[in-house]
Amino acid sequence: MSSYKSMIAIALVASAAVMPGLAQAACTQQEATTKGNQLSQLVQAKMAQDPSAGQAMMTKMQPIMQAYQGKMTSGGTVDWDSVCDQYDALIKEAK
Protein backbone atom coordinates (compact mmCIF):
# COMPACT_ATOMS: atom_id res chain seq x y z
CA MET A 1 0.00 0.00 0.00
CA SER A 2 2.83 2.42 0.69
CA SER A 3 4.21 2.05 -2.85
CA TYR A 4 0.73 2.96 -4.16
CA LYS A 5 0.77 6.15 -2.05
CA SER A 6 4.26 6.91 -3.29
CA MET A 7 3.15 6.59 -6.91
CA ILE A 8 0.21 8.91 -6.27
CA ALA A 9 2.49 11.45 -4.62
CA ILE A 10 4.93 11.31 -7.54
CA ALA A 11 2.07 11.73 -10.03
CA LEU A 12 0.74 14.75 -8.15
CA VAL A 13 4.15 16.40 -8.01
CA ALA A 14 4.74 15.74 -11.71
CA SER A 15 1.35 17.14 -12.73
CA ALA A 16 1.86 20.23 -10.58
CA ALA A 17 5.20 20.85 -12.27
CA VAL A 18 3.62 20.60 -15.73
CA MET A 19 0.47 22.64 -15.04
CA PRO A 20 2.07 26.11 -14.92
CA GLY A 21 3.59 25.54 -18.36
CA LEU A 22 0.26 24.42 -19.77
CA ALA A 23 -1.57 27.40 -18.35
CA GLN A 24 1.00 29.76 -19.82
CA ALA A 25 0.70 28.23 -23.30
CA ALA A 26 -2.83 29.59 -23.62
CA CYS A 27 -2.03 33.26 -23.05
CA THR A 28 -4.46 35.61 -24.77
CA GLN A 29 -4.35 39.26 -25.68
CA GLN A 30 -6.66 39.99 -22.74
CA GLU A 31 -4.34 38.18 -20.31
CA ALA A 32 -1.33 40.03 -21.71
CA THR A 33 -3.18 43.32 -21.25
CA THR A 34 -4.05 42.42 -17.65
CA LYS A 35 -0.41 41.53 -16.96
CA GLY A 36 0.71 44.78 -18.60
CA ASN A 37 -1.63 46.76 -16.37
CA GLN A 38 -0.37 44.91 -13.29
CA LEU A 39 3.20 45.61 -14.30
CA SER A 40 2.41 49.29 -14.89
CA GLN A 41 1.01 49.57 -11.36
CA LEU A 42 4.09 47.90 -9.91
CA VAL A 43 6.37 50.21 -11.88
CA GLN A 44 4.45 53.27 -10.66
CA ALA A 45 4.79 52.09 -7.06
CA LYS A 46 8.49 51.44 -7.59
CA MET A 47 8.91 54.93 -9.11
CA ALA A 48 7.40 56.43 -5.94
CA GLN A 49 9.78 54.44 -3.71
CA ASP A 50 12.93 54.57 -5.83
CA PRO A 51 12.77 56.64 -9.03
CA SER A 52 15.92 55.14 -10.54
CA ALA A 53 14.72 51.55 -9.99
CA GLY A 54 11.30 52.49 -11.37
CA GLN A 55 12.89 54.05 -14.44
CA ALA A 56 14.99 50.90 -14.97
CA MET A 57 11.83 48.78 -14.89
CA MET A 58 10.09 51.16 -17.31
CA THR A 59 13.05 50.87 -19.66
CA LYS A 60 12.64 47.07 -19.67
CA MET A 61 8.86 47.24 -20.11
CA GLN A 62 8.65 49.75 -22.98
CA PRO A 63 10.24 47.62 -25.73
CA ILE A 64 7.81 44.78 -25.02
CA MET A 65 4.81 47.09 -25.26
CA GLN A 66 6.12 48.86 -28.36
CA ALA A 67 6.86 45.59 -30.15
CA TYR A 68 3.40 44.09 -29.75
CA GLN A 69 1.61 47.41 -30.33
CA GLY A 70 3.60 47.89 -33.53
CA LYS A 71 2.67 44.42 -34.75
CA MET A 72 -0.99 45.01 -33.95
CA THR A 73 -0.97 48.34 -35.80
CA SER A 74 0.66 46.84 -38.88
CA GLY A 75 -1.58 43.76 -38.87
CA GLY A 76 1.23 41.44 -37.83
CA THR A 77 0.91 38.38 -35.64
CA VAL A 78 1.62 38.83 -31.94
CA ASP A 79 3.10 35.96 -29.94
CA TRP A 80 0.99 36.47 -26.81
CA ASP A 81 2.75 33.63 -25.01
CA SER A 82 6.02 35.49 -25.39
CA VAL A 83 4.48 38.78 -24.24
CA CYS A 84 3.01 37.07 -21.16
CA ASP A 85 6.32 35.33 -20.39
CA GLN A 86 8.19 38.63 -20.57
CA TYR A 87 5.60 40.42 -18.45
CA ASP A 88 5.63 37.58 -15.88
CA ALA A 89 9.41 37.88 -15.57
CA LEU A 90 9.22 41.63 -15.06
CA ILE A 91 6.33 41.33 -12.58
CA LYS A 92 8.39 38.89 -10.57
CA GLU A 93 11.35 41.26 -10.69
CA ALA A 94 9.23 44.26 -9.68
CA LYS A 95 7.74 42.60 -6.59
C-alpha positions in Angstrom: 0.0 0.0 0.0 2.8 2.4 0.7 4.2 2.0 -2.9 0.7 3.0 -4.2 0.8 6.1 -2.0 4.3 6.9 -3.3 3.2 6.6 -6.9 0.2 8.9 -6.3 2.5 11.5 -4.6 4.9 11.3 -7.5 2.1 11.7 -10.0 0.7 14.8 -8.2 4.2 16.4 -8.0 4.7 15.7 -11.7 1.4 17.1 -12.7 1.9 20.2 -10.6 5.2 20.8 -12.3 3.6 20.6 -15.7 0.5 22.6 -15.0 2.1 26.1 -14.9 3.6 25.5 -18.4 0.3 24.4 -19.8 -1.6 27.4 -18.3 1.0 29.8 -19.8 0.7 28.2 -23.3 -2.8 29.6 -23.6 -2.0 33.3 -23.0 -4.5 35.6 -24.8 -4.4 39.3 -25.7 -6.7 40.0 -22.7 -4.3 38.2 -20.3 -1.3 40.0 -21.7 -3.2 43.3 -21.3 -4.0 42.4 -17.7 -0.4 41.5 -17.0 0.7 44.8 -18.6 -1.6 46.8 -16.4 -0.4 44.9 -13.3 3.2 45.6 -14.3 2.4 49.3 -14.9 1.0 49.6 -11.4 4.1 47.9 -9.9 6.4 50.2 -11.9 4.4 53.3 -10.7 4.8 52.1 -7.1 8.5 51.4 -7.6 8.9 54.9 -9.1 7.4 56.4 -5.9 9.8 54.4 -3.7 12.9 54.6 -5.8 12.8 56.6 -9.0 15.9 55.1 -10.5 14.7 51.6 -10.0 11.3 52.5 -11.4 12.9 54.0 -14.4 15.0 50.9 -15.0 11.8 48.8 -14.9 10.1 51.2 -17.3 13.0 50.9 -19.7 12.6 47.1 -19.7 8.9 47.2 -20.1 8.7 49.7 -23.0 10.2 47.6 -25.7 7.8 44.8 -25.0 4.8 47.1 -25.3 6.1 48.9 -28.4 6.9 45.6 -30.1 3.4 44.1 -29.8 1.6 47.4 -30.3 3.6 47.9 -33.5 2.7 44.4 -34.7 -1.0 45.0 -34.0 -1.0 48.3 -35.8 0.7 46.8 -38.9 -1.6 43.8 -38.9 1.2 41.4 -37.8 0.9 38.4 -35.6 1.6 38.8 -31.9 3.1 36.0 -29.9 1.0 36.5 -26.8 2.7 33.6 -25.0 6.0 35.5 -25.4 4.5 38.8 -24.2 3.0 37.1 -21.2 6.3 35.3 -20.4 8.2 38.6 -20.6 5.6 40.4 -18.4 5.6 37.6 -15.9 9.4 37.9 -15.6 9.2 41.6 -15.1 6.3 41.3 -12.6 8.4 38.9 -10.6 11.4 41.3 -10.7 9.2 44.3 -9.7 7.7 42.6 -6.6 
